[in-house]
Amino acid sequence: MCTGRIDPGWVFQAFSCGVDGILAVGCKPGECHYVGGNFQAESKLGMASRVLGYIGVDRKRLAFEHCSSAEAARFCAIVTEFTSRIKELGPLGQTEGLSPEAMKRKLRAARHAAESEKLRWLVGKHTEFMEKGNKYGEVFTQHEFGRLLDAAIMDEIAIKEMTALLEEKPLSVKELAKELGLAPPRVLRYLSALMRKEQVAVKEIRDRSPLYALKSEVC
């Protein structure tokens, strides 16, 4: 009934099922029957778009537009333009240069990140942080909030990809760094956080290097 009901996780679930583009069309500003549902949808899909960009998927594959139910011609124009854009981009992964296996792994990590409590909380605080500020009274600009969100997305995606790799087999810091394209110190920082949460543990030592695995695999 309202685009505000859209969950960011649905975006990545849909891409994982094989769609090449997603277009959401909501009420025009000030015309939402649920007051601010369209603004909530714009914030959620804006976060999903940032996640797409971080995993290497062209952000033009996801779009959100405002349109009144009385604007049939505009609706047709929006759909036609979006369809042409997706046809030009081609199948998901083609423009991005990602293999089906890599795309599957990244979309899985993206979905888990988008559904995480941390990112959901941040998106929910978007309006409050920009209008009233945080608990310290600091009011954020759009740019500042975007940087905060980007940092959280970067951390969540890396952690979700890391746990997906450790599900398959135990890996060392260097091996994880190579797979994820991250610096070893950053990988170690994420591993330390996961170990504190008792989600990851050392499985064995190989050539003086600890091999890490999910706690369930160690037990």
Residue frames as a rotation matrix with the C-alpha (Angstrom) as fourth column:
MET 1
0.552 0.834 0.000 0.00
0.834 -0.552 0.000 0.00
0.000 0.000 -1.000 0.00
CYS 2
0.952 -0.282 -0.121 2.95
-0.260 -0.950 0.171 2.34
-0.163 -0.131 -0.978 0.53
THR 3
0.539 -0.821 -0.189 6.55
0.012 0.231 -0.973 2.46
0.842 0.523 0.134 -0.70
GLY 4
0.089 -0.478 0.874 7.55
-0.921 -0.374 -0.110 3.13
0.379 -0.795 -0.473 2.93
ARG 5
0.785 0.264 0.561 6.95
-0.483 0.828 0.285 -0.61
-0.389 -0.495 0.777 3.46
ILE 6
0.747 -0.537 -0.392 9.92
-0.163 0.423 -0.891 -1.46
0.645 0.730 0.228 1.19
ASP 7
0.809 -0.564 0.166 12.73
-0.028 0.246 0.969 -3.27
-0.587 -0.788 0.183 2.97
PRO 8
0.300 -0.767 -0.567 16.28
-0.923 -0.383 0.029 -2.70
-0.239 0.515 -0.823 1.63
GLY 9
-0.454 -0.488 0.745 16.89
-0.377 0.863 0.336 -6.44
-0.807 -0.129 -0.576 1.90
TRP 10
0.496 0.728 0.474 14.25
0.198 0.437 -0.878 -7.00
-0.845 0.529 0.073 -0.80
VAL 11
0.671 -0.297 -0.679 16.45
-0.702 -0.547 -0.455 -5.19
-0.236 0.783 -0.576 -3.30
PHE 12
-0.361 -0.929 -0.081 19.29
-0.923 0.344 0.171 -7.66
-0.131 0.137 -0.982 -2.93
GLN 13
-0.299 0.373 0.878 16.93
-0.047 0.913 -0.404 -10.62
-0.953 -0.162 -0.256 -2.76
ALA 14
0.760 0.640 -0.117 15.46
-0.096 -0.068 -0.993 -9.54
-0.643 0.766 0.010 -6.10
PHE 15
0.363 -0.714 -0.599 18.88
-0.931 -0.258 -0.257 -9.09
0.029 0.651 -0.758 -7.72
SER 16
-0.566 -0.585 0.581 19.91
-0.643 0.754 0.133 -12.51
-0.516 -0.298 -0.803 -6.36
CYS 17
0.073 0.703 0.707 16.86
0.136 0.695 -0.706 -14.00
-0.988 0.147 -0.045 -8.10
GLY 18
-0.338 -0.382 0.860 18.07
0.820 0.328 0.469 -12.69
-0.461 0.864 0.203 -11.45
VAL 19
0.789 0.607 0.099 16.48
0.579 -0.679 -0.452 -9.31
-0.207 0.413 -0.887 -12.10
ASP 20
-0.117 -0.873 0.474 18.67
0.956 -0.228 -0.184 -6.74
0.268 0.432 0.861 -13.86
GLY 21
-0.827 -0.138 0.545 17.06
0.057 -0.985 -0.162 -3.55
0.559 -0.103 0.823 -12.56
ILE 22
-0.268 0.742 -0.615 14.61
0.963 0.209 -0.168 -2.33
0.004 -0.637 -0.771 -9.93
LEU 23
-0.747 0.147 0.648 12.36
0.034 -0.965 0.259 0.74
0.664 0.216 0.716 -10.17
ALA 24
-0.382 0.653 -0.654 10.22
0.907 0.130 -0.400 1.93
-0.176 -0.746 -0.642 -7.26
VAL 25
-0.624 0.274 0.732 7.65
0.193 -0.853 0.485 4.68
0.757 0.444 0.479 -7.84
GLY 26
-0.484 0.412 -0.772 6.10
0.864 0.086 -0.496 6.44
-0.138 -0.907 -0.398 -4.87
CYS 27
0.607 0.795 -0.010 3.78
0.793 -0.606 -0.059 9.35
-0.053 0.028 -0.998 -4.17
LYS 28
0.082 -0.531 0.844 4.94
0.375 -0.768 -0.519 12.89
0.923 0.359 0.136 -4.79
PRO 29
-0.826 -0.459 -0.327 6.29
0.475 -0.254 -0.843 14.87
0.304 -0.851 0.428 -1.81
GLY 30
-0.865 0.494 0.087 3.44
-0.454 -0.698 -0.554 15.95
-0.213 -0.518 0.828 0.44
GLU 31
-0.078 0.880 -0.468 0.94
-0.930 0.105 0.353 13.52
0.360 0.463 0.810 -1.11
CYS 32
-0.774 -0.255 -0.580 1.69
-0.103 0.954 -0.283 10.33
0.625 -0.159 -0.764 0.85
HIS 33
0.294 0.956 -0.004 -1.47
-0.257 0.083 0.963 8.90
0.921 -0.282 0.270 2.47
TYR 34
0.659 -0.147 -0.737 0.78
0.677 0.543 0.497 7.65
0.327 -0.827 0.457 5.29
VAL 35
0.929 -0.170 -0.329 2.38
0.012 -0.873 0.487 11.10
-0.370 -0.457 -0.809 5.75
GLY 36
0.352 -0.886 -0.302 6.06
-0.859 -0.434 0.273 10.26
-0.373 0.163 -0.913 5.22
GLY 37
0.614 -0.059 0.787 6.15
0.077 0.997 0.015 6.80
-0.786 0.051 0.616 3.67
ASN 38
0.920 -0.253 0.301 7.63
0.313 0.009 -0.950 8.04
0.237 0.967 0.088 0.41
PHE 39
0.507 -0.773 0.382 10.47
-0.747 -0.615 -0.253 9.79
0.430 -0.157 -0.889 2.25
GLN 40
0.353 -0.339 0.872 11.17
-0.605 0.629 0.489 6.63
-0.714 -0.700 0.017 4.24
ALA 41
0.810 0.003 0.587 11.32
0.375 0.766 -0.521 4.67
-0.451 0.642 0.619 0.99
GLU 42
0.833 -0.518 0.195 13.71
-0.122 -0.516 -0.848 7.19
0.540 0.682 -0.493 -0.52
SER 43
0.319 -0.726 0.608 16.03
-0.947 -0.222 0.232 6.90
-0.033 -0.650 -0.759 2.50
LYS 44
0.433 -0.091 0.897 15.94
-0.256 0.941 0.219 3.09
-0.864 -0.325 0.384 2.48
LEU 45
0.843 -0.080 0.532 16.55
0.505 0.455 -0.733 2.80
-0.183 0.887 0.423 -1.25
GLY 46
0.743 -0.642 0.190 19.22
-0.510 -0.727 -0.460 5.48
0.433 0.244 -0.867 -1.02
MET 47
0.212 -0.644 0.735 21.05
-0.802 0.315 0.507 3.26
-0.559 -0.697 -0.450 1.46
ALA 48
0.559 0.061 0.827 20.54
0.226 0.948 -0.222 0.23
-0.798 0.311 0.516 -0.79
SER 49
0.966 -0.203 0.161 21.98
0.098 -0.288 -0.953 2.21
0.240 0.936 -0.258 -3.70
ARG 50
0.422 -0.850 0.316 25.10
-0.898 -0.439 0.018 3.04
0.124 -0.292 -0.949 -1.69
VAL 51
0.220 -0.291 0.931 25.49
-0.401 0.843 0.358 -0.65
-0.889 -0.452 0.069 -0.81
LEU 52
0.864 0.141 0.482 25.20
0.356 0.507 -0.785 -1.57
-0.355 0.851 0.388 -4.50
GLY 53
0.811 -0.581 0.065 27.95
-0.380 -0.608 -0.697 0.88
0.445 0.541 -0.714 -5.37
TYR 54
0.250 -0.748 0.614 30.20
-0.922 0.010 0.387 -0.50
-0.296 -0.663 -0.687 -2.66
ILE 55
0.208 -0.160 0.965 29.94
-0.040 0.984 0.172 -4.09
-0.977 -0.074 0.198 -3.94
GLY 56
-0.737 -0.669 -0.102 30.67
-0.078 -0.067 0.995 -2.95
-0.672 0.741 -0.003 -7.50
VAL 57
-0.248 0.738 0.628 27.16
0.931 0.361 -0.056 -2.99
-0.268 0.571 -0.776 -9.00
ASP 58
-0.825 -0.029 0.565 26.15
0.321 -0.845 0.426 -0.04
0.465 0.533 0.707 -11.19
ARG 59
-0.778 0.501 -0.380 23.88
0.276 -0.271 -0.922 2.13
-0.565 -0.822 0.073 -9.05
LYS 60
-0.648 0.561 -0.515 21.78
-0.755 -0.562 0.339 3.04
-0.099 0.609 0.787 -12.10
ARG 61
-0.739 0.378 -0.558 20.22
0.073 0.867 0.492 -0.43
0.670 0.323 -0.668 -11.80
LEU 62
-0.293 0.647 -0.703 18.15
0.955 0.164 -0.248 0.86
-0.045 -0.744 -0.666 -8.86
ALA 63
-0.833 0.044 0.551 15.90
0.117 -0.960 0.254 3.91
0.540 0.276 0.795 -9.07
PHE 64
-0.331 0.773 -0.542 13.25
0.859 0.008 -0.513 5.67
-0.392 -0.635 -0.666 -7.02
GLU 65
-0.853 0.118 0.509 10.87
0.234 -0.784 0.575 8.19
0.466 0.609 0.641 -8.57
HIS 66
-0.626 0.713 -0.315 7.96
0.142 -0.293 -0.946 10.33
-0.767 -0.637 0.082 -7.36
CYS 67
-0.926 0.376 0.013 4.79
-0.043 -0.142 0.989 10.28
0.374 0.916 0.148 -9.44
SER 68
-0.513 0.830 0.219 1.13
-0.685 -0.243 -0.687 11.09
-0.517 -0.502 0.693 -8.88
SER 69
-0.489 0.425 0.762 -1.55
0.414 0.882 -0.227 8.52
-0.768 0.204 -0.607 -9.76
ALA 70
0.620 0.748 -0.236 -3.00
0.193 -0.437 -0.878 11.19
-0.761 0.499 -0.415 -12.08
GLU 71
0.235 -0.635 -0.736 0.22
-0.812 -0.545 0.210 11.44
-0.534 0.548 -0.643 -14.12
ALA 72
0.741 0.144 0.656 -0.18
0.111 0.937 -0.331 8.49
-0.662 0.318 0.679 -16.48
ALA 73
0.909 -0.408 0.083 2.01
0.018 -0.161 -0.987 10.02
0.416 0.898 -0.139 -19.18
ARG 74
0.279 -0.836 0.472 4.80
-0.913 -0.384 -0.140 10.75
0.298 -0.392 -0.870 -16.68
PHE 75
0.356 -0.105 0.928 4.59
-0.537 0.790 0.295 7.22
-0.765 -0.604 0.225 -15.29
CYS 76
0.921 0.021 0.389 4.94
0.286 0.642 -0.711 5.77
-0.265 0.766 0.586 -18.79
ALA 77
0.703 -0.695 0.150 7.91
-0.338 -0.512 -0.789 8.03
0.625 0.505 -0.595 -19.47
ILE 78
0.231 -0.605 0.762 9.62
-0.957 0.002 0.292 6.97
-0.178 -0.797 -0.578 -16.21
VAL 79
0.500 0.034 0.865 9.16
-0.150 0.988 0.048 3.28
-0.853 -0.153 0.499 -16.97
THR 80
0.969 -0.113 0.221 10.25
0.240 0.202 -0.950 3.64
0.062 0.973 0.223 -20.59
GLU 81
0.524 -0.817 0.239 13.41
-0.666 -0.568 -0.484 5.57
0.531 0.094 -0.842 -19.67
PHE 82
0.163 -0.454 0.876 14.32
-0.852 0.382 0.357 3.07
-0.497 -0.805 -0.325 -16.93
THR 83
0.742 0.173 0.648 13.72
0.085 0.934 -0.346 0.08
-0.665 0.312 0.678 -19.21
SER 84
0.896 -0.437 0.077 15.99
0.000 -0.174 -0.985 1.59
0.444 0.882 -0.156 -21.88
ARG 85
0.322 -0.800 0.507 18.68
-0.920 -0.392 -0.033 2.24
0.225 -0.455 -0.861 -19.28
ILE 86
0.260 -0.181 0.948 18.65
-0.545 0.784 0.299 -1.36
-0.797 -0.594 0.106 -18.06
LYS 87
0.919 0.084 0.386 18.70
0.255 0.621 -0.741 -2.74
-0.302 0.779 0.549 -21.61
GLU 88
0.704 -0.703 0.105 21.76
-0.378 -0.495 -0.782 -0.59
0.602 0.511 -0.614 -22.29
LEU 89
0.125 -0.653 0.747 23.48
-0.980 0.037 0.196 -1.87
-0.156 -0.757 -0.635 -19.13
GLY 90
-0.154 -0.128 -0.980 22.70
-0.538 0.843 -0.026 -5.47
0.829 0.523 -0.199 -20.03
PRO 91
0.569 0.392 -0.723 22.44
0.257 0.750 0.609 -8.48
0.781 -0.532 0.326 -17.70
LEU 92
0.883 -0.202 0.424 23.51
-0.469 -0.401 0.787 -8.01
0.011 -0.893 -0.449 -14.11
GLY 93
0.516 -0.782 0.350 27.26
0.188 0.502 0.844 -8.52
-0.836 -0.370 0.406 -13.86
GLN 94
0.512 -0.298 0.806 28.01
0.859 0.175 -0.481 -7.80
0.003 0.939 0.345 -17.49
THR 95
0.657 -0.232 0.717 28.79
0.027 -0.943 -0.331 -4.09
0.753 0.237 -0.613 -17.08
GLU 96
0.828 -0.263 0.495 30.26
-0.555 -0.265 0.788 -4.69
-0.076 -0.928 -0.366 -13.65
GLY 97
0.104 -0.822 -0.560 32.70
-0.655 0.367 -0.661 -7.35
0.749 0.436 -0.500 -14.87
LEU 98
-0.337 -0.155 0.929 31.78
-0.892 0.367 -0.263 -9.73
-0.300 -0.917 -0.262 -12.05
SER 99
-0.833 0.023 -0.552 31.51
-0.216 0.906 0.364 -13.48
0.509 0.423 -0.750 -12.42
PRO 100
0.195 0.971 -0.135 28.23
-0.252 0.183 0.950 -15.17
0.948 -0.151 0.281 -11.37
GLU 101
0.196 -0.182 -0.964 30.00
0.791 0.610 0.046 -16.66
0.580 -0.771 0.263 -8.33
ALA 102
-0.815 -0.556 -0.163 31.45
0.555 -0.667 -0.497 -13.32
0.168 -0.496 0.852 -7.22
MET 103
-0.588 0.676 0.444 28.11
-0.401 -0.721 0.566 -11.57
0.702 0.154 0.695 -7.83
LYS 104
0.331 0.736 -0.590 26.26
0.174 0.567 0.805 -14.19
0.928 -0.369 0.060 -5.78
ARG 105
-0.123 -0.477 -0.870 28.67
0.944 0.216 -0.251 -13.79
0.307 -0.852 0.424 -2.86
LYS 106
-0.946 -0.293 0.137 28.59
0.256 -0.937 -0.237 -10.00
0.197 -0.189 0.962 -2.94
LEU 107
-0.310 0.912 0.269 24.79
-0.389 -0.380 0.840 -9.84
0.868 0.156 0.472 -3.18
ARG 108
0.335 0.377 -0.864 24.48
0.564 0.654 0.504 -12.21
0.754 -0.656 0.006 -0.25
ALA 109
-0.501 -0.605 -0.619 26.82
0.864 -0.307 -0.399 -10.04
0.051 -0.735 0.676 1.82
ALA 110
-0.895 0.182 0.408 24.95
-0.076 -0.962 0.264 -6.92
0.440 0.206 0.874 0.70
ARG 111
0.079 0.989 -0.122 21.60
-0.051 0.127 0.991 -8.35
0.996 -0.072 0.061 1.72
HIS 112
0.249 -0.032 -0.968 22.84
0.878 0.429 0.211 -9.34
0.408 -0.903 0.135 5.17
ALA 113
-0.786 -0.588 -0.191 24.44
0.617 -0.727 -0.302 -5.90
0.039 -0.355 0.934 5.58
ALA 114
-0.679 0.586 0.443 21.26
-0.232 -0.744 0.627 -4.07
0.697 0.323 0.641 4.50
GLU 115
0.370 0.859 -0.354 19.25
0.063 0.357 0.932 -6.15
0.927 -0.367 0.078 6.97
SER 116
-0.412 -0.628 -0.660 21.70
0.712 0.230 -0.664 -5.55
0.569 -0.743 0.353 9.81
GLU 117
0.441 0.589 -0.677 20.57
0.894 -0.352 0.277 -3.73
-0.075 -0.728 -0.682 12.94
LYS 118
-0.308 -0.681 -0.665 23.30
0.587 -0.686 0.430 -1.10
-0.749 -0.258 0.611 12.52
LEU 119
-0.965 -0.089 0.248 22.30
0.259 -0.498 0.828 0.05
0.049 0.863 0.503 9.03
ARG 120
-0.095 0.993 0.066 18.58
0.762 0.030 0.646 -0.13
0.640 0.111 -0.760 9.79
TRP 121
0.279 0.154 -0.948 19.15
0.874 -0.449 0.184 2.07
-0.397 -0.880 -0.259 12.84
LEU 122
-0.667 -0.631 -0.395 21.14
0.401 -0.752 0.524 4.62
-0.628 0.191 0.755 10.88
VAL 123
-0.794 0.430 0.430 18.55
0.365 -0.229 0.902 4.90
0.487 0.873 0.024 8.10
GLY 124
0.176 0.915 -0.363 15.83
0.879 0.020 0.477 5.27
0.444 -0.403 -0.801 10.72
LYS 125
0.194 -0.204 -0.960 17.77
0.733 -0.619 0.280 8.17
-0.651 -0.758 0.029 12.27
HIS 126
-0.405 -0.431 0.806 18.29
0.900 -0.344 0.268 10.00
0.162 0.834 0.528 8.95
THR 127
0.225 0.599 0.769 15.65
0.425 -0.770 0.475 12.70
0.877 0.220 -0.428 9.45
GLU 128
0.911 0.154 -0.382 16.30
0.409 -0.225 0.885 13.08
0.051 -0.962 -0.268 13.18
PHE 129
0.101 -0.970 -0.223 20.05
0.851 -0.031 0.524 13.52
-0.515 -0.243 0.822 12.74
MET 130
-0.555 -0.330 0.764 19.56
0.766 -0.561 0.314 16.16
0.325 0.759 0.564 10.04
GLU 131
0.160 0.711 0.685 16.82
0.224 -0.702 0.676 18.11
0.961 0.046 -0.272 11.80
LYS 132
0.930 0.272 0.245 17.37
-0.179 -0.247 0.952 17.66
0.320 -0.930 -0.181 15.55
GLY 133
0.029 -0.993 0.113 20.87
-0.841 -0.085 -0.535 16.18
0.541 -0.080 -0.837 15.71
ASN 134
-0.105 -0.159 -0.982 22.30
0.222 0.959 -0.179 13.26
0.969 -0.236 -0.065 17.68
LYS 135
0.598 0.408 -0.690 22.26
0.713 0.124 0.691 12.90
0.367 -0.905 -0.217 21.48
TYR 136
-0.278 -0.764 -0.582 25.08
0.876 -0.450 0.172 15.44
-0.393 -0.462 0.795 21.67
GLY 137
0.446 0.576 -0.685 23.04
0.247 -0.815 -0.525 18.00
-0.860 0.065 -0.505 19.73
GLU 138
-0.609 -0.728 -0.313 25.22
-0.179 -0.259 0.949 17.72
-0.772 0.635 0.027 16.62
VAL 139
0.559 0.823 -0.098 23.12
-0.205 0.023 -0.978 18.35
-0.803 0.567 0.182 13.49
PHE 140
-0.322 -0.691 0.646 24.34
0.426 0.504 0.751 16.56
-0.845 0.518 0.132 10.36
THR 141
-0.144 0.221 -0.965 24.41
-0.848 -0.529 0.005 17.89
-0.509 0.819 0.263 6.81
GLN 142
0.872 0.481 -0.097 23.41
-0.447 0.698 -0.559 15.51
-0.201 0.530 0.824 4.01
HIS 143
0.380 -0.824 -0.421 27.08
-0.482 0.212 -0.850 15.10
0.789 0.526 -0.316 3.13
GLU 144
-0.467 -0.580 0.667 28.07
-0.859 0.118 -0.498 14.32
0.210 -0.806 -0.553 6.72
PHE 145
0.249 0.633 0.733 25.30
-0.702 0.639 -0.313 11.79
-0.667 -0.437 0.604 7.13
GLY 146
0.879 0.048 -0.474 26.31
-0.426 0.524 -0.738 10.20
0.213 0.851 0.481 3.83
ARG 147
-0.086 -0.989 -0.123 29.89
-0.652 0.149 -0.743 9.79
0.753 0.017 -0.658 5.05
LEU 148
-0.386 0.033 0.922 28.65
-0.863 0.339 -0.373 8.21
-0.325 -0.940 -0.102 8.29
LEU 149
0.641 0.723 0.258 26.46
-0.540 0.664 -0.518 5.80
-0.545 0.192 0.816 6.33
ASP 150
0.643 -0.471 -0.604 29.25
-0.520 0.310 -0.796 4.95
0.563 0.825 -0.046 3.88
ALA 151
-0.416 -0.847 0.331 31.62
-0.818 0.190 -0.543 4.05
0.397 -0.496 -0.772 6.74
ALA 152
-0.134 0.466 0.874 29.00
-0.714 0.566 -0.411 1.78
-0.687 -0.679 0.257 8.31
ILE 153
0.851 0.460 -0.254 28.26
-0.490 0.518 -0.701 0.13
-0.191 0.721 0.666 4.94
MET 154
0.214 -0.874 -0.437 31.96
-0.710 0.168 -0.684 -0.48
0.671 0.457 -0.584 4.30
ASP 155
-0.608 -0.446 0.657 32.34
-0.792 0.399 -0.462 -2.24
-0.056 -0.801 -0.596 7.66
GLU 156
0.140 0.774 0.618 29.15
-0.616 0.557 -0.557 -4.30
-0.775 -0.302 0.554 7.39
ILE 157
0.812 0.140 -0.567 29.86
-0.571 0.397 -0.719 -5.51
0.124 0.907 0.402 3.84
ALA 158
-0.133 -0.960 -0.246 33.41
-0.750 0.260 -0.608 -6.53
0.648 0.104 -0.755 4.72
ILE 159
-0.577 -0.052 0.815 32.28
-0.735 0.468 -0.491 -8.42
-0.356 -0.882 -0.308 7.80
LYS 160
0.469 0.835 0.287 29.46
-0.559 0.532 -0.636 -10.21
-0.684 0.138 0.717 5.95
GLU 161
0.656 -0.311 -0.687 31.77
-0.598 0.341 -0.726 -11.22
0.460 0.887 0.037 3.08
MET 162
-0.413 -0.886 0.210 34.36
-0.812 0.254 -0.525 -12.39
0.412 -0.388 -0.825 5.58
THR 163
-0.304 0.363 0.881 31.92
-0.660 0.586 -0.469 -14.61
-0.687 -0.724 0.062 7.48
ALA 164
0.777 0.583 -0.237 30.68
-0.555 0.459 -0.694 -16.06
-0.295 0.671 0.680 4.17
LEU 165
0.261 -0.782 -0.566 34.25
-0.659 0.285 -0.696 -17.03
0.706 0.555 -0.441 3.24
LEU 166
-0.652 -0.547 0.526 34.89
-0.748 0.349 -0.565 -18.53
0.125 -0.761 -0.636 6.68
GLU 167
0.324 0.829 0.456 31.74
-0.759 0.516 -0.397 -20.61
-0.564 -0.218 0.796 6.30
GLU 168
0.795 -0.013 -0.607 33.44
-0.506 0.537 -0.675 -22.41
0.335 0.844 0.420 3.41
LYS 169
0.517 -0.690 -0.507 36.82
0.629 0.708 -0.321 -23.11
0.580 -0.153 0.800 5.03
PRO 170
0.651 -0.368 -0.664 39.31
0.504 -0.444 0.741 -21.81
-0.567 -0.817 -0.103 7.62
LEU 171
0.562 -0.462 0.686 41.46
0.554 -0.406 -0.727 -18.96
0.614 0.789 0.028 6.32
SER 172
-0.216 -0.723 -0.656 44.39
0.955 -0.298 0.014 -16.87
-0.205 -0.623 0.755 7.54
VAL 173
0.280 0.250 -0.927 44.48
0.235 -0.954 -0.186 -13.08
-0.931 -0.166 -0.325 7.71
LYS 174
-0.610 -0.606 -0.510 46.56
-0.350 -0.372 0.860 -12.92
-0.711 0.703 0.015 4.52
GLU 175
-0.853 0.336 0.399 44.20
0.518 0.632 0.576 -15.23
-0.059 0.698 -0.713 2.66
LEU 176
0.155 0.950 -0.270 41.16
0.887 -0.254 -0.386 -13.22
-0.436 -0.180 -0.882 3.73
ALA 177
0.034 -0.232 -0.972 42.88
-0.058 -0.972 0.229 -9.97
-0.998 0.048 -0.046 2.78
LYS 178
-0.903 -0.423 -0.072 43.61
-0.123 0.093 0.988 -11.33
-0.411 0.901 -0.136 -0.70
GLU 179
-0.572 0.757 0.316 40.05
0.820 0.528 0.221 -12.61
0.000 0.386 -0.923 -1.23
LEU 180
0.382 0.810 -0.445 38.45
0.837 -0.508 -0.206 -9.39
-0.393 -0.293 -0.872 -0.01
GLY 181
0.123 -0.418 0.900 40.96
0.707 -0.600 -0.375 -6.95
0.697 0.682 0.222 -1.49
LEU 182
0.919 0.217 0.330 41.56
-0.083 -0.711 0.698 -5.38
0.386 -0.669 -0.635 1.92
ALA 183
-0.046 -0.957 0.286 44.69
-0.627 -0.195 -0.754 -4.52
0.778 -0.214 -0.591 3.90
PRO 184
-0.224 -0.103 -0.969 45.67
0.405 0.894 -0.189 -7.24
0.886 -0.435 -0.159 6.44
PRO 185
-0.984 -0.148 -0.102 45.50
0.150 -0.365 -0.919 -4.83
0.099 -0.919 0.381 9.46
ARG 186
-0.481 0.875 0.055 41.89
-0.868 -0.484 0.110 -4.02
0.123 0.006 0.992 8.57
VAL 187
0.095 0.469 -0.878 41.02
-0.313 0.851 0.421 -7.70
0.945 0.235 0.227 8.22
LEU 188
-0.597 -0.415 -0.687 42.60
0.490 0.490 -0.721 -8.38
0.636 -0.767 -0.089 11.62
ARG 189
-0.923 0.306 0.233 40.53
-0.385 -0.718 -0.580 -5.57
-0.011 -0.625 0.781 13.14
TYR 190
-0.028 0.963 -0.269 37.33
-0.888 0.099 0.450 -7.14
0.460 0.251 0.852 11.84
LEU 191
-0.010 -0.042 -0.999 38.40
0.090 0.995 -0.043 -10.59
0.996 -0.091 -0.007 13.02
SER 192
-0.912 -0.371 -0.174 39.15
0.219 -0.084 -0.972 -9.23
0.346 -0.925 0.158 16.50
ALA 193
-0.595 0.766 0.241 35.66
-0.803 -0.567 -0.180 -7.73
-0.002 -0.301 0.954 16.67
LEU 194
0.232 0.691 -0.685 34.09
-0.655 0.631 0.415 -11.03
0.719 0.352 0.599 15.56
MET 195
-0.357 -0.441 -0.824 36.13
0.316 0.773 -0.550 -12.95
0.879 -0.457 -0.136 18.12
ARG 196
-0.970 0.040 0.239 34.98
-0.229 -0.479 -0.848 -10.62
0.080 -0.877 0.474 20.90
LYS 197
-0.130 0.991 -0.013 31.40
-0.992 -0.130 0.005 -11.40
0.003 0.013 1.000 19.86
GLU 198
-0.434 -0.173 0.884 32.32
-0.386 0.922 -0.009 -15.11
-0.814 -0.346 -0.467 19.90
GLN 199
0.714 0.658 -0.240 31.34
-0.467 0.192 -0.863 -15.55
-0.522 0.728 0.444 16.26
VAL 200
0.681 -0.594 -0.429 34.84
-0.297 0.312 -0.903 -16.49
0.670 0.742 0.036 15.04
ALA 201
0.740 -0.508 0.441 37.66
-0.379 0.226 0.897 -18.50
-0.556 -0.831 -0.025 16.63
VAL 202
-0.174 -0.873 -0.457 41.07
-0.981 0.112 0.159 -19.90
-0.088 0.475 -0.875 15.70
LYS 203
0.828 0.511 -0.232 40.60
-0.549 0.824 -0.142 -23.30
0.119 0.245 0.962 14.06
GLU 204
0.746 -0.662 0.077 44.25
0.629 0.737 0.247 -24.34
-0.220 -0.136 0.966 13.78
ILE 205
0.456 -0.704 -0.545 47.80
-0.468 -0.710 0.526 -23.04
-0.757 0.015 -0.653 13.26
ARG 206
0.763 -0.234 0.603 49.45
0.592 0.627 -0.506 -23.59
-0.259 0.743 0.617 9.88
ASP 207
0.046 -0.853 0.520 53.03
0.837 -0.251 -0.486 -22.47
0.545 0.457 0.702 9.16
ARG 208
-0.721 -0.348 -0.599 52.85
0.681 -0.519 -0.517 -20.23
-0.131 -0.780 0.611 12.25
SER 209
-0.860 0.484 0.161 49.73
-0.386 -0.823 0.416 -18.52
0.334 0.296 0.895 10.90
PRO 210
-0.651 0.704 0.284 46.37
-0.041 0.341 -0.939 -18.87
-0.758 -0.623 -0.193 12.71
LEU 211
-0.857 0.512 0.056 43.50
0.141 0.128 0.982 -20.10
0.496 0.849 -0.182 10.55
TYR 212
-0.788 0.605 0.113 40.16
-0.446 -0.435 -0.782 -18.61
-0.424 -0.667 0.612 11.49
ALA 213
-0.759 0.637 -0.133 36.72
0.327 0.550 0.768 -20.20
0.563 0.540 -0.626 11.16
LEU 214
-0.008 0.836 0.549 33.17
-0.571 -0.454 0.684 -19.55
0.821 -0.308 0.481 12.35
LYS 215
-0.456 -0.195 0.869 32.72
-0.888 0.174 -0.427 -20.56
-0.068 -0.965 -0.252 15.97
SER 216
0.561 0.756 0.337 30.20
-0.702 0.650 -0.289 -23.26
-0.438 -0.075 0.896 14.97
GLU 217
0.741 -0.356 -0.570 32.81
-0.311 0.569 -0.761 -24.84
0.595 0.741 0.311 12.66
VAL 218
-0.332 -0.903 0.272 35.44
-0.664 0.018 -0.748 -24.83
0.671 -0.429 -0.605 15.42
CYS 219
-0.286 0.321 0.903 33.11
-0.863 0.324 -0.389 -26.51
-0.417 -0.890 0.184 17.90
